[in-house]
């Protein structure tokens, strides 16, 4: 499978994360989420990296983030 088939844009990534596109753009601007910059303004996200990011930011019952990697 071609790697580009796994890359998605803001419109596709935001619902996966349960975020608005604006919030997702803010996370990208602060480098707080994994992304791929294809050129100056073109940003894409790897589905796998987003799933790993979600897993690594899961929260326990005590409200503490659990690092998984």
NORHU-V517666 format. One record per helix or strand of 2 or more residues. SS is the DSSP state (2 for helix, 1 for strand). FROM is the first residue (numbers start at 1). LEN is the number of residues. Records with the same first field share a line. If there is no record, write none. Layout:
SS->FROM-LEN  FROM-LEN
This chain:
2->3-4  10-8  21-9  47-10
1->7-2  36-2  43-4
